[in-house]
Structure formats: structure tokens, C-alpha cells
Amino acid sequence: MGPPADRRGRRLGCSRASNRGAWRKKLLPAQAREYIAELVSRAELEPLDIRIDESLLSGVFTLFEVTTIPLIGPNLCVAPAADPSDKFLDICFVGGSHEMRRRLSEWLSMGSTCAPAPISTRVANSVSNHRTASASAAR
């Protein structure tokens, strides 16, 4: 499990495989999108219990990103309304169902940064990872 996200949009916990190998190579944006699309279909899902302000978001996730900027990675617009000057965190996530994974993989493979991403978002003042027995048992 990685560290909690900071104000610059660093990853909180999911898809450990995305932090390995290929990111050390220089990939063109289209190649990077294809690589991520492949990871989405085969990556180990991450069970998380996340506190967003005063609410708890629990589940198994394909992708979970905390950011303050609209674009991440190879120009992936995961938080179109994100504004680094508003002091809010934009929490972006995709559940772990087969259908959600398929839709995310298709969006990544399209290569268009204009199409809306099949990603859920929330805006918050704070976010933290609360590992519980349910998340630990799922591993």
C-alpha cells in the first residue's frame, strides 16, 4: 500500500503493477494509454476503506487516484473540474466489476482525451486510507 496522497496528486494505494517496470521506460502517450489499458484488465484489485471527509467509501477498486489537477499520467483527464487553486482534493475511482474495468480499458484504448472518462469523482477537504478487517481479509 502506498502512502496517502499529497496535495500534488500522488497515488493512494491501487494497482501496484502500474508503479513497476514500464514507468521506468519513456513511452509516448498513446503507448502509455495502451499499457494502462492492459494493466486494467489484468491488475490485482485493491480492497480499500477510504475516509473522505466524514464519510466512508469501501470497496474493491480498479483505480483510485487523489489529485488536484485535471490530467494525470499520459494526458488522462480523470478530474475535469479539478482546480489546484481551490484547495480541494479530487478523488477519482473506478470500481472492480468486470463491466467497470472493461469500460475503463476501452476509454484508455480510444486514445481520445476529449471523451468523458468512465470514472467516478468526489471533491473533499481530506482523504485517508482506513484499513479495516474487511479490507485486510480480502487480500
ABEGO torsion letter per residue (X at the ends): XBBBBBAAGBBBGBGAAAABGAAABBBBAAAAAAAAAAAAAABBBBBBBBBBEABBBBEBBABBBBBABABBEBGBBABAABBAAAGBBBBBBBBABAAAAAAAAAAAAAGBAABBBBBBBBBBABBBBBBBAAAAAAX
